[in-house]
Amino acid sequence: MDDKTLNDLKQVVDQALAVKKKMEHLDDVIASCNAEVGFLDIRINYRNQNEASAASILGAGETFTAFRDSLAEAATKEKARLEASYKQLQIIQGAK
């Protein structure tokens, strides 16, 4: 194996690890939205100014009720997109 091939494989592995880590974090988000673990908090930040916690504005219960379904749906869609990306990386790696 030459250095270029090794470097190409390393990049694929690094991408796969990054995608896998994001999917794991999304699992935590989904579990939190489903009230299975943890606490849901949303940080609001416009152009790196005036960051605020939705829980401190609306209250923890209200934040959870208002955003959990939308966040869980968005996280599920993003996870599906990442899973497809991850599978594509596996195909590329197998082709080399």
C-alpha positions as CSV (number, residue, x, y, z in Angstrom):
1,M,0.0,0.0,0.0
2,D,1.4,3.4,-0.9
3,D,1.2,6.6,1.1
4,K,-1.6,8.1,-1.0
5,T,-3.8,5.0,-0.6
6,L,-3.1,5.0,3.2
7,N,-4.0,8.7,3.4
8,D,-7.2,8.2,1.4
9,L,-8.3,5.4,3.7
10,K,-7.4,7.4,6.8
11,Q,-9.6,10.3,5.6
12,V,-12.5,7.9,5.0
13,V,-12.1,6.4,8.5
14,D,-11.9,9.9,10.1
15,Q,-15.1,10.9,8.2
16,A,-16.8,7.7,9.3
17,L,-15.9,8.3,12.9
18,A,-17.1,11.9,12.8
19,V,-20.4,10.9,11.3
20,K,-20.8,8.0,13.8
21,K,-20.2,10.4,16.7
22,K,-22.8,12.8,15.4
23,M,-25.3,10.0,15.1
24,E,-24.6,9.0,18.7
25,H,-25.2,12.6,19.8
26,L,-28.5,12.7,17.9
27,D,-29.5,9.5,19.7
28,D,-29.1,11.4,23.0
29,V,-31.1,14.3,21.6
30,I,-33.9,12.0,20.6
31,A,-33.9,10.2,23.9
32,S,-34.0,13.5,25.7
33,C,-37.0,14.7,23.6
34,N,-38.7,11.4,24.4
35,A,-38.1,12.1,28.1
36,E,-36.0,8.9,28.4
37,V,-32.9,10.6,29.7
38,G,-31.6,13.9,30.7
39,F,-33.0,17.4,30.3
40,L,-33.9,19.3,27.2
41,D,-32.5,22.8,26.8
42,I,-32.3,25.0,23.8
43,R,-29.8,27.8,23.5
44,I,-30.9,30.8,21.4
45,N,-28.1,32.9,19.9
46,Y,-28.4,35.4,17.2
47,R,-25.1,36.4,15.5
48,N,-23.1,35.4,18.6
49,Q,-24.9,38.0,20.7
50,N,-27.3,37.7,23.6
51,E,-27.3,34.0,24.1
52,A,-30.2,32.9,26.1
53,S,-31.5,29.6,27.4
54,A,-35.1,28.7,26.3
55,A,-35.6,27.0,29.7
56,S,-34.7,30.2,31.5
57,I,-37.1,32.2,29.3
58,L,-40.1,29.8,29.1
59,G,-39.4,27.4,32.0
60,A,-38.1,23.9,31.7
61,G,-41.5,22.2,31.4
62,E,-42.7,24.7,28.8
63,T,-39.6,24.4,26.8
64,F,-39.8,20.6,26.8
65,T,-43.5,20.7,25.8
66,A,-43.1,23.3,23.1
67,F,-40.0,21.9,21.3
68,R,-39.7,18.2,22.0
69,D,-41.7,16.9,19.0
70,S,-40.1,19.2,16.5
71,L,-36.6,18.6,17.8
72,A,-37.1,14.8,17.8
73,E,-38.4,14.9,14.3
74,A,-35.5,17.1,13.1
75,A,-33.0,14.9,14.9
76,T,-34.5,11.7,13.4
77,K,-34.3,13.2,9.9
78,E,-30.7,14.3,10.4
79,K,-29.8,10.9,11.8
80,A,-31.3,9.2,8.7
81,R,-29.3,11.5,6.5
82,L,-26.1,10.8,8.4
83,E,-26.7,7.0,8.3
84,A,-27.0,7.2,4.5
85,S,-23.8,9.2,4.4
86,Y,-22.1,6.6,6.6
87,K,-23.2,3.8,4.4
88,Q,-21.9,5.6,1.4
89,L,-18.5,6.0,3.1
90,Q,-18.5,2.2,3.6
91,I,-19.2,1.6,-0.1
92,I,-16.4,3.9,-1.1
93,Q,-14.0,2.2,1.3
94,G,-15.0,-1.2,0.0
95,A,-14.4,-0.1,-3.6
96,K,-10.8,0.9,-2.9
